[in-house]
């Protein structure tokens, strides 16, 4: 039986956060405050994460994305990817800040990784440093180049646009896609930042991004599955691709096919869920796979209709992106 919610949406996509640790401090995600990670013993072990993946694959999950924090800072992530591939994941991807990709790209591919998303929020090294609070621009660019030269091509490069910070780089990002053949994805700023600075005025609408790119180059729509988050476009006269992800101005909740597992064993049925569903007591309390599956099915059945960002009284989740998993 497929994994369905009460609105008839089939859940086929799983995002597994393997750590809440990150070597970046991006302004739209993490606080600049000192470390406040969860103790290691509160995080799921690799065997526990693999078990959850196995149970969910039996319920119809087809796509798995490994996320964090920064997944590559947790030792053993390549081995975990290999274990997921052995389970039969049809589409196995990772979201990363890219700092460690250049040196470990071949190991990721050997483990079975199919696709990769790399975050890049500015093409200007100084601005990149202000956004990420790191000096790792060259390492990230090297990671993108290494992945683009490998079987992971075309690399998806993610930019979260924030008004007044990097919205002046839309055209430069689009030009990068044309010149390198990457898939450049523009993501609207969401209310998931640790410093609680989000406001609607800081959101750069996807429609604006599309207008600005089309003022320079013709874009051709690319067909997509209804549950995909990005609306994709090719350039009419060159390689490269544009993806627009607009959870604020053009919500795609009606076709959502995703659930998330956090590094500390919580299942989230929506990125903006007001509550988590703790799987750890079952995992560490001798529950059977059948009991785990039944618990997951019951919680998924109650999956939220939508994120409510645009409704009066919307409350920002208590957990920020670094603790949820992108």
Secondary structure, 3 states (H helix, E strand, C coil): CCCECCCCCECCEEEEECCCCCCCCCCCCCCCCCCCCCCHHHCCCHHHHHHHHHHHHHCCCCEEEEECCCHHHCCCHHHHHHHHHHHCCCEEEEEECCCCHHHHHHHHHHHCCCEEEEECCCCCHHHHHHHHCCCCHHHHHHHHHHHHCCCCCCCEEEEEEECCCCHHHHHHHHHHHHHHCCEEEEEECCCCCCCCCCCHHHECCHHHHHHHHHCCCCEEEECCCCCCCCEEEEECCCCCEEEEECCCCCCCHHHCCEEEECCCCEEECCCCCCCCEECHHHHCCCCCHHHHHHHHHHHHHCCCCCCCCCCCCCCCCCCCHHHHCC
